[in-house]
């Protein structure tokens, strides 16, 4: 299974601000299968989408 990074957000967002989660929610509302993960090495939140199989299915 592969994944594609759609967007990166610095981990130092202002208190109470969740830009990665908000971006992911908008993508989910558009029908995409995305998740937010933390990249400890770069101290950033990544919004990633599952790579599609050759037949167009996710997973």
Buried (B, 14 or more C-beta within 10 A) or exposed (E): EEEEEBBEBEEEEEEEEBBBBEBBBEBEEEEBEBEBEEEEEEEBBBBBBBEEEEEEEEE
